[in-house]
């Protein structure tokens, strides 16, 4: 095992570092603001006193982060459900690869669910573009996040990717500690959950033997995250509209931080997470003579097919698909009231945005319809349409 100090710039904090970092954070002016936001109605000083009594990362997650997440979800969702937990063994380490809809909530919800069922929380990959202040960076690293560096030169990117790959491998193989990573860099703004081969290429850089054996031993579990409502849908549609009309989209200053805040505090409706079965056998069945790029492409398809198939389709997905293709609800997936409420919500958002209204509305509907459309395509019930 390589010395942990090799990863000092990217790794999460360890238990022996907890108190020093937490004490520094509690003395910051940011502490009162964040505590009052996350724990409304509770005494800031009481929460601080609780934090002063904690000495380990796991205790911090169980007594503070878990409480904060459940409190926020009780106010911003219609409930969290989970399935597929029988596929997991709490004595095994996994590489959880999930679709990516919300910057913070996707891995946070995963950890909330698995810790309730006797599993240790997973370490989480997070881009450094989301860690705009030292305080937020400290908080992320105290919450078992490791840092993925963005916006690097080609040479720097290769060195950073190798280090990151090695860190993930050691976490799973040597420390027997699960890891969460998204199937793509950045959220799937259009609702189309596809695996970026580049993510798999990075993971494979630390392979000491065959690439195939490396990924078999990674113990990959595809994870499907599903939100009935997307608190960031207006921002996603705005960027997709700009991309279609102008061929590109430039983020505004502080946009990532605002997206994190909206995702955490905005209405999400029903939330569901599904844990697929480990795909070791499917990887083992892949041909042995594949070129690295072809291997990553095929593995990516296997992962995304599991994610799509196991996605909990919500009322919003059914309604959007029927509206987009002028269909009626044949399977009683939603009521007339559900449809009226969905249309009213979308129309209010369309009216609030600049641009050609029909095109903006179409982007909204396509974004919400895509998960269900992908399932229909995968099952062969409809022919694949252009993306």
N, C-alpha and C positions, 0 to 999 in steps of 0.2 A: 504493500500500500504506500502511495506517495504521501509525503508529509503534507498535512492539511494547510500549512502556510503557503504552499504553492498557489492556493486558490483564494488567498486573503482578499483580493479585490472583488471577487464575485460570489463567494460562498455566504450562506446564512451565518448569523452569529451562533456561537455555541454557548452551552450553559455557563461556563466559567466567565463569559463576557457579558452575561445578561445584566447583572446588577449595575455595572459601570455605565453601560449604554442607557439603561432605563432611567437611572438617576439623572443623567445628563438630559434626557428627553423631558423628564418631569419638571426640570428647572427652566425649560424653554417656554416662551410666551405662547407657542403653538399648542401646548398641552391642554390648557383650559378650554380653548376653542374646540379642539377635536373631541375632548371628553364630553363637553356639553352637547355637541352635535350627535355623537354616537349614543350617548346615554341621556336623552332628554328627560327631565323630571327628576333625575338623581343628583345627589350632591357631588360636585366635582371633587371636593376634598375626600369624600368617602371612597371614590374610585381611586384617587391617588394613594390613599392609605392601603387599599387592597393591592395596588401595584407595588408598593414598597415592601410588602410581605412575600412577594413571589421571587423565587430564585432560579427557576428553570424555564426553558422554552415551552416544554409540554404543559407545565402548570399555567403559564401565561395564555397559551391557546385554549386550554380547557376552562379556565376561570374568567378570562376576560374576552378573548376573541369570540369564543363560542357564544357567550352571553350577548355580546354586541351583535353578532350575526342574527341570532334568533330574535332579538328585539327588533332589529331593522326589518327582518322578513315579516314579522307579525304586523308591521305597519305598512309595508310596501308590496305585499303579495297576498294572493288568496290561498296560500298554502304550498308547502314543499313536500313532494313525494319522491320515492326512490324505488328502483327495482334492479334485479340482477346481483344483489349483494351475496346471494348464495354461490356466485361464481368466484368469490374471493376467499382466500385463506389468510387469516390474520397472522400467520407465521411466515408468509411469503412476501417478497418485495416485488413491486410491479412498476412498469413504465406505463402510466396512464396517459393515453393520447386522446384528446377530446376535440370536438368541434369548438369553435371560439366565437361567442356572441357578446360576452361582457368582459371588460378588461379585468376587473377585480372579482366579480361574483363567480365566474366559472370555477376556478380552483378553490375559492373559499367555500362554496357550496359542497364541492366534492369532499373537502376535508371535514366539513361539518357533519356530513352523512357518515363517512367511514369511521370517525371517532365515536359516533353514537353506537356503532356496531363492533366496538372492540379493536379497531385497527389504529395503529399509530398514524398520525397525519403525514401526508406526503410533502416532500420539498417541491417548490414551485418555481418554474422558469418565468422571469418577468423582465421585460425590456427596460433598459436604462432611460429610455425616453419618457417613461412613466414616473420616474423618480426625480421630480424637478427640484426638490429641496432636500437638504441633509436630513431633516426630521422625517420626511416620508421614506427616505432611503433607509434610515435606521429602523423605522417601524416595519418595513417590508422584510428586512433581514432578520428581525426578531421573530417574524412570523414565518420562518423557514423558506424565505424566497432567496433564490440565487439569480444573479444578474446576467442578462444577455445583452452584450454591448451592440449598439446600433451605429449606423452612419460612420463606418470605418473605411479606410482605404482597402484595396484588394489584399495587400500584404498583411495589414493589421487584422482583417477579417479572417484570413486563413489561420493565423496564430490564435486568435480569440476563439474560433470555432473548434480547433483542436483541443484547447484547454477546456472548453465547455463540454465537449464530447467526453473527454477523459473524466471530468468531474461527475457527469451523469453515470458513466460506467462504474466508477468506484462507489458511488452512492448505492447503486443497486447490487453490484457483485460483491463488494468488500464489506460495506456497512449494512447491507441488507435493508436498505431504506428506500421506500417507494418515491417516485418522482412523477410530477405532473408536467406535461408540456402540451401546448396547443398544436393541432395538426397543420397550422399555417401561421405565418407571421402576420399579425394584425387580425382584426375581427372579420368574419364573413358578412360584409355589409349587405350583400344581396341575398342572404339566406342560403347560399349554395355551399354546402359543407364539403369541400374538396381538400385533399392532402397535398401540401407542397412538397415535392421531392427534395427540395433543398433542406427541409427540416430533417428528413431521414438521412440525407447525405451527411449532415453535421453529426448526427447520432452515430453514424457508422465510421466516422474518422478514427475512433479509438479501438476499432476491431483489431485484435491481435492474431486471429486466425482467419477463417473464412467469414465473409460478410453475413452469410446465411446463418452460421452458428451463432454469431454475435447477436443477431436479432432474435433468434430462438431463445437464447439465454436472457434476453432483456425482459421476457415475460410480459409482452405488450397486452394491455387491456384497452380496447376502444371504448370511449365514454361518450354518451350522447346527452347534451344539455339542451333543454327545451324551455322557453319562456313564452307564455301566452301573449304578453305585451312586451315590446322593446322600448324602454325609456329613452333610448337614443335613436329611435327610428327617424325622427325628423332630420337629425344631423347626418345619418347614414344616407337618407334619400337626397339630401342637399349635395353631398359629395358625389353620389352616383349620377345625379343630374348634371353636375358640372363636368364630370368625366365624359358623359355621353355628348354634351354640347360642345365642350371646349377641348376635349382630349386629355384633360388633366385636372387635378384638384390640389390646391395648396392649403395645408392646415393653417388655421389661425393660431396666433400666439396663445399658449395655455389651453389649447383645444383638448389635448389628452387629459389634462387635469379636470376639465369641465365634464368630459365624457365619464370619467371615473365617478365624479360626484352624482351625475344624472343616473348612472347605472345603479348606484347604491341607494339613492333616495327616491328614485322614480317608481311608478307603479309597474309591476311585472306580471300581475295576474297570477295564474297557476304556473308553478315551476316543477319540472320533473327532471331527474337524472337517472340514466340507466347505465349500469356497468356490464359490458359485454363479457363473454368468455375469453380467457387468454387465447391468443391466436398462434400458439407455438406449432400446433399440428399443421395449420395452413401454410405457415412459413416453411416448415420441413418439407411440404409437398411441392414447393416451388422448384423449378429446374436448377441444377447445380452449376450450369455453364453460362448463366446470365451475366452480361456486362453490368458493372456497378449502376450505371444510369437506368438500365432496363429493370434491374432488380428493384431499385428505389421506386420506379414508376409502378411496377406491379404490386409491390408491398403497399404503396400509397392507396391504390385502388381497393385492395383487401380491407384496409383500415376504414376508408370512407364508406365502403358498402356496409360494413357493420354499423357505423355511426348513423348512416341514413336509415337503415332497416330498423334500428332500435330507437329511433327518434320518436318521442311521444308527441304525436300530432295533436295540436291544440285547435280549439274552435276557430281561432283567428286564421289558422292555416287553411281549414276547410272553407271558410267563408270567402277568403281572398281568392282561392282557386276557383270557386264557383262564380264569383263576380268577374274574374278575369276571363273565363271561358264561357260565360253566359249559361252556366249550368244551374240546375236546381238541386236542393239537398235531398238526395234519394235515400240516404242512409241514416237520417235523423241525427246527424252529428251536431246540430245546433238548432236553436229555436228562432222564430221570426224576430223575437226581441233581441236575441244575440246578434242577429244580422243587422237590425236597425241600429243598435248601439255601435257596432263596428263601423258601419257606413258613416254614422254621425261623427265618430272620432276621426276617421280618415279625412272626411270632408273639412272638418275644422282645421286639421293640420295642413291640408292642401291650400286652403284659403289663407293661411298664415304665411305661406312661402311665396317667394318670387319665382317667376318662370311660367311656362306654358302649362296650364292646369291639367289638361288631359295627360300630358307626358309625366308630370309629377305624380298624378294619381296612379298611373300605370306602374311606375317604379315602386310605389308603396305596395300595390297589390302583388306584384311579382316577388317582392322581398318576403312577404308573408306567405305567399302561395308556394314558393320554391321547395320547402321541406316536404310537403305533401306531393308535389309534382315529382320530386326525386324518388320518392317511394313508389309511385305509380310506374315510373320509368324502370326502376330496378326490378319490379315485379313483372314487368312485361305487359302491364295493362294498357299503357300508352307508349307510343314511339318517342324516343328522346327528342327534345326540341332544342333549338340553338340556345346558347347561354349568353 
